[in-house]
Amino acid sequence: MKQNSSKDTFFLILSLAIIIGARFMPAAGGLSKDAWGVLGVFFGSLLMWITISIDWPSMITLLALGFIPVFGFSKTFSGAFGNSTVAFLLFTFALVYPLSKTNFVRRCTVGFITNPVARKGPWYFICFLFAAVTFMGLFISPSVLFVAFMPFLEDIFSVLEVKKGGKTGNMMMLGTAVCISLSSGMTAIGHVWPTMAIGYYSAATGKDINQFQYMAFGIPTGIILIVLLILVFKFLLRPDDISDINPQKAMVLRGTVPAADRKEKIILATMAAVVVLWVGPSLFRGIAPDLYKTVNGYTTAMPPLLGCIVLYILKDDGERIMSFREVTTKGILWGSVLMTGAATWLGSCLTNEEVGISAWLTDSLEPLTAAMPITVMILFFMTWAIVETNFSSNIVTTTVVSAVALSVLTVLPEGTVSVGAVLAMVGFAASICNMTPAGQSTINTVAIGSGWTNAKSMFIWGGIFAVMAILVLTFVGYPLGALIIG
C-alpha cells in the first residue's frame, strides 16, 4: 500500500512539473506559449491517467486547461460539461460530501445550543437551535443536512424530555425543516435553485451575479424571515409546554461529540479556502479591479474544482481524504445535476430570439404589464414562485418563473427594474417550500414521518411563512438586491 502511495506521489509530482513547466516555455519552434501549455497538459494528463487513475486526475486536467488564456475556465467548463453551472454543482456536491461524513453537524449544533446565552431560557435555546441549522445550511445541501441532523435532533428531544404530540416538539421540528429549506436560498453555495436562476440571468444578459452579491442580499433577507418565524411561533403558535424545556440539560451533549480530528480540520480548511475564493475578490473590486476581473473570470466552478483536487491529493492515515468512487455514488445528486443541465439549456431555448417565444409572451402580457407598477409585478412573480414551489419541484419552479420573468422584464426600458435582483429572488423563493410534501419531498416527508409534526401543521404554518416570505422578498429583498446587484 505504501509502495503504491509513493509511486502515485512520484508520478503526480512529475505530471504537475510537466504541466506547470510547459506554461513557462517561450514561443519557439513554431509553437505559441498557449500551444506549449496545451502540450504540457496533454502529456502530464496522459502520464497521470496511465500511472495513477483516470478519474480524479482528470480534474487537474480541467484546472490546467482553465488557466490557459486562450480557453479560460468558462470555455473549459462549457466544453466539458455544457456550461459552468453544471460544473459548479458537480464539484460543490463533491466538495461538501466529506464534511457530511464527519461530526461537524453535531459539533456545530452543540456549540450553538450550549453557549451561555442559549442556556438563559427556552426561547433563547430555540433561537440558537434554528440559527445552528441555518448556518450549516448555508453551504450544505438541504436534503443531506436534514437527513444527517435528524438523529441528533432526536437526541436533543430525548435529553430535553420533549414529548411527542406537544406544541414544542412540533415547533422545533417545523422550525428545523423551514430553516434548513430557507438556508438553501440564502446562498448559492451548493444549492441548485439559486445557481440555476443566476445561470439563466447570465445566459440571457451576459452579466453575472457573484457569490458575494447573492449572499449580501440573501443572508439578511433570510435572517429577517427567521426572526419573523420565531415571532409567529411565540405569539401565534404559543407552545404551552415550552416552559418544560431546561436548556441546561443540553450540556450533557457536549460529551457525546469527539474533538475534530486531522481529517475534519483539513476538510474545513479546504472549504474555508473555497469560500474565500468565492467571496474575497468582490471585497477588492474597487481597490484592485484587475485582480477582481481575473479571479471573477475563473467562474464560480473553479474554487470547488480546486478544493476537490486538494482533498483527492491529501491523505490521512495513508488514505485519500476524498474517495472518488464514494463521492460519485453517494455524494453527488446526479438527478439535480442532469436536470440543471437540461433545464439551463431549456431556459436558453425558451428565451432565444430566433425561436420567438419571448417576443410572443411579451406581446401577450404587454397589456397587463404596461399598466402594472413595478412593485406589483415583482409581487406577482414572488407569489407565483412561492406558490408553485410548494406544490411542485423547486427546479421546475425556478425554470418556469425565471424564463417568464426574463421574457417580460428584459424588454422594459433600461433602469426600470433590476432584472438580476428579480431573478436572484426567484432562486431564493424556490426555497420557501414547506407547505406540502411535494414542496421539498425529502425534508417535508421525513419531518411528517417522524411523528413530531404532521401534514396539517406544515400546511398551516408553512403557509403563513410563505405569505411572510412573499411580502419580505417584495418589499425588503428586492430593494436590497437592486442596490447590491444593480
Sequence and secondary structure as in RCSB ss.txt:
>XXXX:A:sequence
MKQNSSKDTFFLILSLAIIIGARFMPAAGGLSKDAWGVLGVFFGSLLMWITISIDWPSMITLLALGFIPVFGFSK
TFSGAFGNSTVAFLLFTFALVYPLSKTNFVRRCTVGFITNPVARKGPWYFICFLFAAVTFMGLFISPSVLFVAFM
PFLEDIFSVLEVKKGGKTGNMMMLGTAVCISLSSGMTAIGHVWPTMAIGYYSAATGKDINQFQYMAFGIPTGIIL
IVLLILVFKFLLRPDDISDINPQKAMVLRGTVPAADRKEKIILATMAAVVVLWVGPSLFRGIAPDLYKTVNGYTT
AMPPLLGCIVLYILKDDGERIMSFREVTTKGILWGSVLMTGAATWLGSCLTNEEVGISAWLTDSLEPLTAAMPIT
VMILFFMTWAIVETNFSSNIVTTTVVSAVALSVLTVLPEGTVSVGAVLAMVGFAASICNMTPAGQSTINTVAIGS
GWTNAKSMFIWGGIFAVMAILVLTFVGYPLGALIIG
>XXXX:A:secstr
 HHHHHHHHHHHHHHHHHHHHHTT  SBTTB HHHHHHHHHHHHHHHHHHHT SSTHHHHHHHHHHTSTTTHHHH
HHHHHHSSHHHHHHHHHHHHHHHHHTSSHHHHHHHHHHTSTTGGG HHHHHHHHHHHHHHHHTTS HHHHHHHHH
HHHHHHHHHHT  TTSHHHHHHHHHHHHHHHHHHHH  SS HHHHHHHHHHHHHHS    HHHHHHHHHHHHHHH
HHHHHHHIIIII  TTGGG  GGGGGGGGGGS    HHHHHHHHHHHHHHHHHHHHHHTTTT HHHHHHHHTT T
THHHHHHHHHHHH EETTEESS HHHIIIIIS HHHHHHHHHHHHHHHHHT TTT HHHHHHHHHHHHHHTS HH
HHHHHHHHHHHHHHTTS HHHHHHHHHHHHHHHHTTS TTSS HHHHHHHHHHHTT   SSTTTSHHHHHHHHHT
TSS HHHHHHHHHHHHHHHHHHIIIIIHHHHHHHH 
